[in-house]
Every structure is written in C-alpha cells, then in structure tokens.
Amino acid sequence: MKQIFGYLLILCAVPLLLWTGKNMWKEFAVAELHETKIESAIQLPEVQSQLPVTLIDGNGHVFSEEYVEWREPLSYENIPEMVKQIFLFSEDTEFYNHIGFDVSAIARAVVANSSEQSVQQGGSTITQQLVRMRYLSEEKTYERKLVELFYAYELEQMYDKKEILEMYLNEMFFGNQVYGIGSAATYYYGKPLAELSVAEAAFIAAIPNNPSLYDPLKNFDKTKERQERLIDTLAQHEVISTEDAESYKAESITLKVKQKIQQYPTYSTYVLHELHSLVAHHEGFEEALNKAKSLEDKNIIEQQLHATVNELLANGIIIHTALDPQKQKKDEANINNILSPYSIQGSAAVIDNTTREIVSIYGGKNYEKYNLHRAYQTPRQPGSSFKPLIVYAPAFENTSFTPGSTISGGRYCVGNFCPENYGGSVYGKVSVSTAFSLSINTSALRLFNAVGVEKAFNYTDRFNFQSIVDGDRTYAASLGGLTYGVTSLEMADAYTSFIDGSYLQARSIRKVTDLDGNTLFAWPQERDVIWSTKTVRYMRNILSNVVQKGTGQGLYSNTAYIGAKTGTTNAYKDFWLAGLTENYTAAVWIGYDEGESMENLEDNKIHFDIFNAITD
C-alpha cells in the first residue's frame, strides 16, 4: 500500500507541476541545486562527454587513438530508420505524443510494481531515460523521480523530438566503455551503423537495457535472446513481416571487437606535446607567455592553455601528422638493437629535407607512452656539434673567412677562458676546414671571438632552442658549453638550415581538424632565411670533409651527399652526431641519464651506427 500511495502522489503532482512550474521547487533545497544544474548542463550537452582523439600518419592511416570512452556520435539523419524504430517500439511507443513523461505509463508502472519494496524505474519515457543519463544519479527515491519528471518536461521545451531521440541514441551505454549506437556498431562489428543488417542492429540494441546482463562479450546467449525479443517487437508493430523476423533471428551474429590503436608511442607522445604549442600559437598564449613578467603570471597562462587544450581534446579532434610509419618502425627497431648490448640511453630525430617535417623520432630504449622522452624533454651539453651553428656559420656570414682560410690551432685564451684541444693537442696554422674537421677548440674560439658573442647568438636565437638562457652568452658556448644544453630534436631542427639556408621549424603536425573534417589549426609555412648561399656552400663543404677525413669517418650514405659534425662533452658524458644527407637531416645523442663517463665506449662509435641506420 505504501508503494501505491507513493506513486499516486506522483500522479497527483503532475498537474500541479505544470501549473506552478519552477517556483514550487524553490521550496526544496535539492531542487534548487538541480535548477542551477539544468541551466548549465542542458544548454551545454556537448561538454558532458569526451570524444576520441585520432592521430593520422603521413599516408592517411590511423596510428593512434586517445580515449577513455569510445564515442562516435551520429546525426539523426545518419541513424537508420530501423534502428530508431527498434528503440521507439521497445522503450517508448508514445514518444511523439507525450510531453516528456507519460501519465498512463506511470500508472501502469504503479500497478506492476505495487508488490515491490522499493521504487522501480518502470514507466520511463525516452526523454526521462535521457535525463537520467545526463543529469541525475541512479538513486531510486521519490524526490529524484519528481525531479526527473520536471527535467523531462523542461527538456521537451528546449529541444524537438528529433533532437531528443538523436541525443538519446548517442548517449546510451553499450557496455565496455562504449556510448552511443554508432560507437557500438564500430566497436562490436568494426563497421559503421549504416552497414549493419537488421539482425546485427537489433543485437547491439539489446545491450543498453542491462549492459552487464547483456554484455555480448560475456553473455552472448542472453544478448541473443533479447535481440530476438526486439525483432519480435518489430514484427508485432508490423515494421517487418513475421517471415522476415524469423529470417533475422536465424541470422548468424559474428563480432569483430575493436582494439584500441596505439602504435608508435614515441611519435604520438611528441605529437600531443606539440599540440599544446600549436594551440598556444593560434590562441595567443604563446605571445602572452613571452610577455609574462613573473613566474606566477606564466603559471596562470599555462593553466589556461592546459584547460583550452583539454576542452579541445574532449570535443574530439583528428590530428594529421607527418609520421612515416615504415621509417619510424625501422628506425626504432634499429636503434633498440644497436643500444641493446649497452646500459646507455639514446635519442634521435629525423627530419625530411623537402617538407621540413619530423618523419621519425626516438625517445629512448623500448619507449612506452608518456615515459621520459629524451628527444625533446632532456637537454644535454652538445659539445662540438654546436660549433657549426654558433661559430662557423656566423663566421662565414660575417667575416672574410672561408674554408680555405688559415687560422691558428695553438693555445688561446679569452680572459680567463683557456680551452684545450682534444687530448691536449697543440696545432700550428691550419685551414678553417681542417680546424673544423679535427674539431680544434682553440681555432673555434678564435673565430667566435672574431664574430662576437652577441652577434653569434643572434643566429641561434632564431632557432627553437628552448633551454638556452641568458647566462649561456659566454665564450664557453663556442665549444658547446651551455647551462642546460639542447635536445636531439632541437639540433636536427637547427641543422635543417644547412639544406639551403632557410629555416622552418620542424613539426610533426600538419593540421588539426574537427570530427567533420574542418581545419581548426595548422602551422604557418613561411620560411626564414638564416644563411646566405655562400655560407650554405661553405658549411656543406666542411661538414662533408668531417665525414671524409675528420672525426666523422665511418659515416656513410647511399645518397649524393652526407655532412655531419660530432660532439663529445667533458668526461665523455655525451656523444653527439648531427648532420644531413640528400634526403634527411638528423641528430643523435647517446649517454647515461645520470651523466656517467662513456670513455670505454668511445671506440665503439655507437652513435655513428645509429646515424647511419636512420639516414639510410
């Protein structure tokens, strides 16, 4: 009797709800909270769920997906009529006639549940179910039921029937973190909803009624039983014939469950990092960060940027990248194989000379997603590999020196800075080309002094070195002595300026689109001319000599050109190689994360093997 009395109260409250409206609910604290919620939640339904983020390689194929919930919303027009009818006839036959709730259905539920000891869910319309999915908990109380009716009525005032049915079909839970009928089709069958047979559509339509009980991966037979009941329902309402119903029920159901695509984590991790930079560039955060006067201001801006990116990701995007999947796979395998006998780590980046795009990247041995990515997250001292950028190219650009000019390799000091050459060697007069090939430190310092510290750094400032600070503007920089250092990606990026003198920061992202294919973001393609034609010619010449008769002997290429520069830091803590072939520009770093000496590995030329493998 208590249950019947409770439902009768609800029935009696319906007319009063319609007459008194929202003001009645202000008497109740919980309703007041819900009223605030409906103002925001119902008006902004798209914020309630997170859509997938898809990464596309340079060939147009998906190589990575980022999602917690699998969602692929469909428009009303793209949902087959048969699918709509399955849910309308099984869940809410009066959908197009009621005002959000169905008084007669509630009355039937009162009778059906009168012997139960708790409030049941019977009599709910599609609109009410949508309200529960979006705005309310599953708590079974009279108070929640009343609020549900009010919300359902409000929802019907804000949206037409097509919009409500579309939202409902896109937000139903289909088990296994799958939401929406379109998502269920691609998850359970591996094909779009439009390509499903009636039997296949009815099978997945069986799941939302009780996603645990009708989980087809665990309880296939129970799901099949409900599918057959749904098909019978269609026949009872003369949507299909009895003969067709028997044919559909006899049809074999074969599942092809979707596996989350997570290929090339080294590359995808970097892409998601670059996405922040792309958004910052287009949305004004980059400029704001550059103008920030305090660390506190910078932190606030970075938090705003992070929130903007998270909102973008939640709405679902497609990121088109420059990934060369075959090369990425080959390069990772080769580097892992080369490094496997040793306890050292490594990083590398390869850039296409024509497009200036990052086609492969290596973040560390046997890299797993979101691990420390050494190619862009761990700057290290570059040693002599920094000389082409900070000394030799600026010298050719600003002085009368040429590769054939003579320069001393003897002892040299600037103030208290008195570097030694490798092994303590002392040289006499040598050509600039020889000084470069043999990596003579004292010659490099002489050239750097001739250019001037500020003028030399004016060039490196135009590249993307993120960890070079004001304190690095000293004579030690001529030998790669920096406070924090550089990354292998930054080095490869800067070396692309020796292709033809122009510079366009290397990127992995070509464009970002929404799920409808509309372009949201893309990088500018204007190039900055850094070096003159003369300087490029000189630099390519001396870089090539390093390979032919200098510290780079042992490097090779199947293309018409190869030029490179080696780098070794104090106590053999870092080994570097940066250079270019006809097709690619690359940089390689190897070392211990803790900065231990690798003197015993010097003759192994491990970084040479890596460079040869990734530029082949």
C-alpha positions in Angstrom: 0.0 0.0 0.0 2.8 2.4 0.8 4.2 1.9 -2.7 0.8 2.5 -4.3 0.3 5.6 -2.2 3.8 7.0 -3.3 3.0 6.6 -7.0 -0.4 8.1 -6.6 1.3 11.2 -5.0 3.4 11.4 -8.1 0.4 11.2 -10.4 -1.4 13.9 -8.4 1.6 16.1 -8.5 1.8 16.2 -12.4 -1.0 18.8 -13.0 0.4 20.9 -10.2 3.9 20.8 -11.7 2.5 22.1 -15.0 0.6 25.0 -13.3 3.2 26.1 -10.8 6.4 25.5 -12.7 9.8 26.1 -11.3 8.8 28.3 -8.3 7.4 25.3 -6.5 10.7 23.6 -6.4 12.5 26.5 -4.8 10.9 25.3 -1.6 13.2 22.3 -1.6 17.0 22.7 -1.3 17.8 19.8 -3.5 15.5 21.1 -6.3 17.2 24.5 -6.1 20.5 22.8 -6.8 19.1 20.9 -9.7 17.6 24.1 -11.1 21.0 25.6 -11.3 22.3 22.5 -12.9 19.7 22.4 -15.6 20.6 26.0 -16.6 24.1 24.9 -17.5 24.0 21.2 -18.2 21.0 21.1 -20.6 22.2 24.1 -22.5 25.7 22.6 -23.0 25.2 18.9 -23.5 28.3 18.6 -25.7 30.6 19.2 -22.7 29.3 16.2 -20.8 31.3 13.6 -22.7 34.8 13.2 -24.1 35.1 12.2 -27.8 38.1 10.3 -29.3 41.2 11.9 -30.5 42.6 10.3 -33.6 46.2 10.6 -35.0 46.7 10.1 -38.7 50.1 9.3 -40.2 51.6 10.8 -43.4 49.9 8.2 -45.5 46.4 8.9 -44.2 46.1 5.9 -41.9 45.1 5.9 -38.2 48.1 5.0 -36.0 46.9 6.1 -32.5 43.7 6.8 -30.7 43.3 8.6 -27.4 40.1 7.9 -25.5 38.7 6.6 -22.2 35.2 6.2 -23.6 34.5 5.1 -27.1 32.1 7.6 -28.7 31.2 8.3 -32.3 28.1 10.5 -32.3 25.8 10.3 -35.3 23.3 12.9 -36.6 19.6 12.0 -36.6 19.7 11.7 -40.4 22.6 9.2 -40.3 20.9 6.8 -37.9 18.9 4.2 -39.9 15.1 4.3 -39.5 15.0 0.7 -38.5 17.3 1.4 -35.5 15.1 4.3 -34.4 12.0 2.0 -34.6 13.7 -0.7 -32.5 14.1 1.7 -29.6 10.8 3.5 -30.1 8.7 0.4 -30.0 10.7 -1.3 -27.2 11.2 1.7 -25.0 8.6 4.4 -25.7 5.7 3.8 -28.1 4.1 7.2 -27.2 7.4 9.2 -27.7 5.9 11.6 -30.3 2.8 12.2 -28.3 3.9 12.8 -24.7 5.3 16.0 -23.1 8.4 14.3 -21.6 6.6 11.8 -19.3 3.7 9.5 -19.9 1.0 9.6 -17.2 -0.6 6.3 -18.4 2.8 4.6 -18.4 3.4 5.7 -14.9 0.0 4.4 -13.9 0.9 1.0 -15.4 4.2 1.0 -13.5 2.3 1.7 -10.2 0.3 -1.5 -10.8 3.2 -3.5 -12.0 5.4 -2.5 -9.0 2.8 -2.4 -6.3 4.2 -5.5 -4.7 7.8 -4.4 -4.6 9.5 -3.0 -1.6 11.4 -0.1 -3.4 10.8 2.4 -6.1 11.2 0.9 -9.5 12.2 2.5 -12.9 9.0 1.4 -14.7 7.1 3.8 -16.9 10.1 5.9 -18.0 10.0 7.6 -21.4 12.9 8.0 -23.7 13.1 11.6 -22.5 13.2 10.5 -18.9 15.9 8.0 -19.6 18.0 10.7 -21.3 17.5 12.9 -18.3 18.9 10.1 -16.1 21.8 9.5 -18.3 22.8 13.2 -18.4 21.8 14.9 -15.3 20.7 12.7 -12.5 22.1 9.8 -10.4 20.6 6.4 -10.4 19.3 6.8 -6.8 15.7 5.4 -6.6 13.8 7.8 -4.4 10.5 9.7 -4.8 12.3 13.0 -4.7 14.6 12.1 -7.6 11.7 10.7 -9.6 9.8 14.0 -9.2 12.9 16.0 -10.3 13.2 13.6 -13.3 9.7 14.4 -14.4 10.4 18.1 -14.1 13.6 17.8 -16.1 12.0 15.7 -18.8 9.3 18.4 -19.3 11.9 21.1 -19.4 14.0 19.1 -21.9 11.0 18.8 -24.2 10.6 22.6 -24.1 14.2 23.1 -25.2 14.6 20.5 -27.9 12.3 19.0 -30.5 11.7 15.2 -30.7 14.3 14.6 -33.3 17.0 16.2 -31.3 16.0 14.3 -28.1 16.0 11.0 -29.9 19.3 11.8 -31.5 20.8 12.7 -28.1 19.3 9.5 -26.6 20.7 7.2 -29.3 24.1 8.8 -29.0 24.4 8.7 -25.2 23.1 5.2 -24.3 25.7 3.0 -22.6 26.5 -0.2 -24.5 29.0 -1.7 -22.0 32.8 -1.9 -22.3 33.1 1.9 -22.1 31.1 2.3 -25.3 28.5 5.1 -25.6 26.0 5.6 -28.4 24.6 3.3 -31.1 27.1 4.5 -33.7 30.0 3.7 -31.4 28.5 0.3 -30.6 28.5 -0.6 -34.3 32.2 0.2 -34.9 33.2 -1.3 -31.5 31.4 -4.6 -31.7 31.4 -5.1 -35.5 34.2 -2.9 -36.8 31.9 -1.2 -39.3 29.6 1.8 -39.5 26.0 1.6 -38.3 24.6 2.1 -41.8 26.3 -1.1 -42.9 24.7 -3.3 -40.2 21.9 -5.8 -41.1 18.7 -5.6 -39.1 19.8 -8.6 -37.1 23.1 -7.0 -36.2 21.5 -3.7 -35.3 18.9 -5.5 -33.1 21.7 -7.5 -31.4 23.6 -4.4 -30.1 20.3 -2.6 -29.4 19.7 -5.3 -26.8 22.6 -4.2 -24.7 21.5 -0.9 -23.1 18.6 -2.4 -21.3 21.1 -4.0 -18.9 24.7 -3.6 -20.1 26.0 -6.1 -17.6 23.5 -8.8 -18.2 23.5 -8.3 -22.0 27.3 -7.8 -22.4 27.8 -9.8 -25.7 31.5 -10.4 -24.8 30.5 -12.2 -21.6 26.8 -13.2 -22.1 26.4 -13.7 -25.8 23.4 -16.1 -25.5 21.5 -13.7 -23.2 22.1 -10.8 -25.6 20.9 -13.1 -28.5 17.7 -13.9 -26.5 16.9 -10.2 -26.1 17.7 -9.5 -29.7 15.1 -12.0 -30.8 12.5 -10.4 -28.5 13.3 -7.0 -30.1 12.9 -8.5 -33.5 9.5 -9.9 -32.5 8.5 -6.5 -31.2 9.2 -5.0 -34.7 7.0 -7.8 -36.2 4.2 -7.1 -33.7 4.2 -3.5 -34.7 4.2 -4.5 -38.4 7.5 -2.8 -39.1 8.7 -6.1 -40.6 6.8 -9.3 -41.5 6.7 -12.4 -39.4 8.7 -14.2 -42.1 11.4 -11.6 -42.1 11.5 -11.7 -38.3 12.2 -15.4 -38.4 14.9 -14.9 -41.0 16.6 -12.1 -39.0 16.5 -14.3 -35.8 18.2 -17.1 -37.7 21.0 -14.9 -39.0 24.4 -15.7 -37.5 26.0 -12.9 -35.5 29.8 -12.5 -35.7 31.5 -9.9 -33.6 34.7 -8.1 -34.6 35.6 -6.2 -31.4 37.6 -3.1 -31.9 41.1 -3.0 -30.5 42.4 0.4 -29.4 45.0 1.6 -31.9 48.2 2.6 -30.0 51.1 2.4 -32.5 54.3 4.3 -32.4 54.0 5.7 -28.9 57.3 7.6 -29.2 55.8 9.7 -32.1 52.3 10.0 -30.7 53.6 11.3 -27.3 55.5 14.0 -29.1 52.5 14.9 -31.3 50.4 15.5 -28.2 53.1 17.7 -26.8 53.4 19.7 -30.0 49.6 20.2 -29.9 50.0 22.4 -26.9 52.4 24.6 -28.8 50.1 24.8 -31.8 47.1 25.9 -29.7 49.3 28.4 -27.9 50.5 29.9 -31.2 47.0 30.3 -32.6 45.1 31.2 -29.4 47.5 33.9 -28.2 49.0 32.0 -25.3 52.5 32.0 -26.9 52.6 35.8 -27.1 51.2 36.0 -23.5 53.9 33.7 -22.2 56.6 35.7 -23.9 55.3 38.9 -22.3 54.7 37.4 -18.8 56.7 39.3 -16.2 56.7 36.8 -13.4 56.6 33.1 -12.8 53.2 33.4 -11.2 51.8 35.1 -14.4 53.4 32.4 -16.5 51.9 29.6 -14.4 48.4 31.2 -14.7 48.7 31.4 -18.5 50.0 27.8 -18.7 47.0 26.6 -16.7 44.7 28.5 -19.1 46.4 26.9 -22.1 46.1 23.4 -20.5 42.4 24.0 -19.9 41.9 25.1 -23.5 43.7 22.0 -24.9 41.7 19.7 -22.6 38.5 21.2 -23.9 39.7 20.7 -27.5 40.6 17.1 -26.8 37.2 16.5 -25.1 35.4 17.7 -28.2 37.2 15.1 -30.3 39.7 16.0 -33.0 41.7 14.5 -35.7 45.4 15.2 -35.8 47.1 14.8 -39.2 50.8 14.2 -38.9 53.9 13.7 -40.9 54.7 10.3 -39.5 56.4 7.9 -41.9 55.2 4.6 -40.2 57.6 2.3 -42.1 60.6 4.6 -41.2 59.5 5.0 -37.6 59.2 1.3 -37.1 62.5 0.6 -38.8 64.4 3.4 -37.0 63.1 2.3 -33.6 64.0 -1.3 -34.2 67.5 -0.5 -35.5 68.3 1.9 -32.6 66.9 -0.5 -30.0 69.0 -3.3 -31.5 72.2 -1.1 -31.6 71.7 0.1 -28.0 70.6 -3.3 -26.5 74.1 -4.6 -25.6 74.8 -1.4 -23.5 73.2 0.2 -20.5 73.3 3.7 -22.0 70.3 5.6 -23.4 69.8 7.5 -26.6 67.6 9.9 -28.5 67.3 10.8 -32.2 65.2 12.9 -34.6 64.9 12.6 -38.4 63.5 15.5 -40.5 62.5 15.3 -44.2 64.7 17.8 -46.1 61.9 18.7 -48.5 59.0 19.2 -46.2 60.9 20.0 -43.0 58.6 17.7 -41.2 59.6 15.2 -38.4 59.2 11.8 -40.0 60.6 9.7 -37.2 61.7 10.3 -33.6 63.4 8.2 -30.9 62.8 8.9 -27.2 64.7 6.1 -25.5 65.2 2.4 -25.4 62.0 0.4 -25.6 59.9 3.5 -25.1 56.5 3.3 -23.6 53.9 6.0 -24.0 54.3 9.1 -21.8 57.7 7.9 -20.4 60.6 10.4 -20.3 61.0 11.4 -24.0 64.7 12.2 -24.4 64.3 13.6 -27.9 62.6 16.7 -26.6 62.5 16.5 -22.8 66.1 16.1 -21.7 68.6 18.8 -22.9 72.2 17.8 -22.8 75.5 19.5 -23.4 76.1 19.4 -27.2 79.9 19.7 -27.3 81.4 20.4 -30.7 78.2 19.5 -32.5 77.1 23.0 -31.6 80.1 24.7 -33.3 78.5 24.8 -36.8 75.6 26.9 -35.5 77.3 29.2 -33.1 80.8 29.6 -34.6 81.4 28.5 -38.2 78.2 29.6 -40.0 78.2 33.0 -38.2 81.9 33.4 -39.1 81.3 32.7 -42.8 78.3 35.1 -42.7 80.1 38.0 -41.0 83.8 37.8 -41.7 86.1 37.2 -44.7 87.0 33.7 -43.5 86.4 30.8 -46.0 87.0 27.1 -45.6 90.4 27.6 -47.2 91.5 30.5 -44.9 94.3 29.9 -42.4 93.8 30.0 -38.7 95.9 29.1 -35.7 95.3 26.0 -33.7 97.7 27.0 -30.9 96.9 27.8 -27.3 94.4 30.7 -26.9 92.6 32.5 -24.1 89.8 35.0 -23.9 90.1 36.4 -20.4 90.2 33.5 -18.0 88.7 31.1 -20.6 91.6 29.0 -21.9 90.2 25.8 -23.5 92.4 22.8 -24.5 92.1 20.8 -27.7 91.1 17.1 -27.6 93.9 15.1 -26.0 95.8 18.3 -25.2 97.0 18.6 -28.8 98.5 21.8 -30.0 98.3 22.8 -33.7 100.0 25.4 -35.7 98.5 27.2 -38.7 95.7 25.1 -40.3 92.8 25.8 -42.7 89.4 26.6 -41.3 88.2 23.4 -42.9 90.8 21.3 -41.1 90.2 23.1 -37.8 86.5 22.1 -38.2 87.2 18.5 -39.4 89.6 17.9 -36.5 87.3 19.8 -34.0 90.2 22.1 -32.9 88.8 24.0 -29.9 91.2 26.9 -29.9 90.5 27.7 -33.6 86.8 27.7 -32.9 87.3 30.1 -30.0 89.3 32.5 -32.3 86.6 32.5 -34.9 83.9 33.0 -32.2 85.8 36.0 -30.8 86.1 37.4 -34.3 82.3 37.3 -34.7 81.4 38.4 -31.2 79.2 36.7 -28.6 76.0 38.7 -29.2 76.2 38.5 -33.0 76.7 34.8 -32.9 73.8 34.2 -30.5 71.6 36.4 -32.8 71.6 33.4 -35.1 70.9 30.7 -32.6 68.1 32.8 -31.2 66.2 32.3 -34.4 66.1 28.5 -33.9 63.9 26.6 -31.4 66.4 26.1 -28.6 64.1 26.1 -25.6 66.8 25.7 -22.8 69.4 28.2 -23.9 69.3 31.0 -21.3 70.9 34.5 -21.0 73.7 33.0 -18.9 74.8 31.0 -21.9 76.0 34.1 -23.7 79.7 33.4 -22.9 82.8 32.2 -24.7 82.3 28.7 -23.4 79.3 28.5 -25.8 81.7 28.3 -28.7 82.6 24.8 -27.6 79.0 23.8 -26.7 79.3 24.8 -23.1 75.7 25.6 -22.0 73.9 25.8 -18.7 71.3 23.1 -19.6 72.0 22.2 -23.2 69.9 21.2 -26.2 67.9 18.2 -27.3 68.4 16.0 -30.3 65.2 17.3 -31.9 66.4 20.9 -31.5 69.7 20.1 -33.0 68.2 18.3 -36.1 65.8 21.2 -36.5 68.6 23.8 -36.5 70.8 21.8 -38.9 68.0 21.9 -41.5 69.1 25.5 -42.1 72.2 24.0 -43.9 69.9 22.4 -46.5 69.5 25.7 -48.4 69.9 28.5 -45.8 66.2 28.7 -45.0 64.6 27.7 -41.8 61.1 26.4 -41.0 60.8 24.9 -37.5 60.3 21.1 -37.9 56.9 19.9 -37.0 55.1 16.6 -36.6 51.5 18.1 -37.0 50.3 19.1 -40.5 46.8 20.1 -39.4 44.2 19.6 -36.7 40.6 19.1 -37.8 37.3 18.6 -36.0 35.4 15.3 -36.5 33.7 16.8 -39.6 37.0 17.5 -41.3 37.0 21.2 -40.8 40.5 22.6 -40.2 41.0 24.1 -36.7 44.7 24.6 -36.6 47.7 24.4 -38.9 51.3 25.7 -38.6 52.4 28.7 -40.7 54.6 27.7 -43.6 56.7 30.9 -44.1 60.4 30.2 -44.0 63.1 32.4 -42.5 66.3 32.8 -44.4 69.2 32.4 -41.9 72.3 31.8 -44.1 73.4 33.2 -47.4 74.0 31.0 -50.4 77.8 31.4 -49.8 77.6 30.3 -46.2 75.5 27.3 -47.1 78.0 26.3 -49.7 80.9 26.6 -47.2 79.1 24.8 -44.4 78.1 21.9 -46.6 81.7 21.7 -47.8 83.2 21.5 -44.3 80.5 19.2 -42.9 81.3 16.8 -45.8 85.0 17.0 -45.0 84.3 15.8 -41.5 82.9 12.6 -42.9 85.6 12.2 -45.5 88.7 12.9 -43.4 87.8 14.2 -40.0 86.1 13.0 -36.8 83.2 11.7 -38.8 85.0 9.0 -40.7 82.8 5.9 -40.6 79.6 7.6 -41.6 78.2 6.9 -45.0 75.1 7.5 -47.1 73.7 6.0 -50.3 72.7 9.4 -51.4 74.8 12.0 -53.2 75.7 14.0 -50.1 76.5 13.4 -46.4 77.8 16.0 -44.0 78.0 15.9 -40.2 79.6 17.1 -37.0 80.5 15.0 -34.0 80.4 16.2 -30.4 81.9 14.8 -27.2 81.5 16.6 -23.8 83.8 16.7 -20.8 84.5 13.4 -19.2 82.8 11.6 -22.1 79.3 12.1 -20.7 77.7 12.8 -24.0 78.3 11.6 -27.6 76.6 13.6 -30.4 76.2 13.4 -34.1 74.3 15.9 -36.2 74.2 16.2 -39.9 72.3 15.7 -43.2 72.2 13.6 -46.3 70.4 14.3 -49.5 67.0 13.2 -48.1 67.2 13.7 -44.3 68.6 15.9 -41.5 69.2 14.1 -38.2 70.7 14.3 -34.8 71.7 11.6 -32.4 72.6 11.7 -28.7 73.7 8.8 -26.6 74.7 8.7 -22.9 73.7 7.7 -19.4 70.8 9.5 -17.9 72.9 10.1 -14.7 75.8 11.6 -16.7 78.3 8.8 -16.2 81.5 8.6 -18.3 81.4 6.6 -21.6 85.2 6.7 -22.2 85.3 2.9 -22.5 82.7 3.1 -25.3 84.3 5.9 -27.4 85.9 3.5 -29.9 82.6 1.6 -30.4 81.1 4.6 -32.3 77.6 3.6 -31.3 76.2 7.0 -32.3 77.8 6.5 -35.8 75.9 3.2 -36.2 72.6 4.9 -35.2 73.1 7.9 -37.6 73.9 5.5 -40.5 70.8 3.5 -39.7 68.3 6.4 -39.5 69.6 8.4 -42.5 69.9 5.4 -44.9 
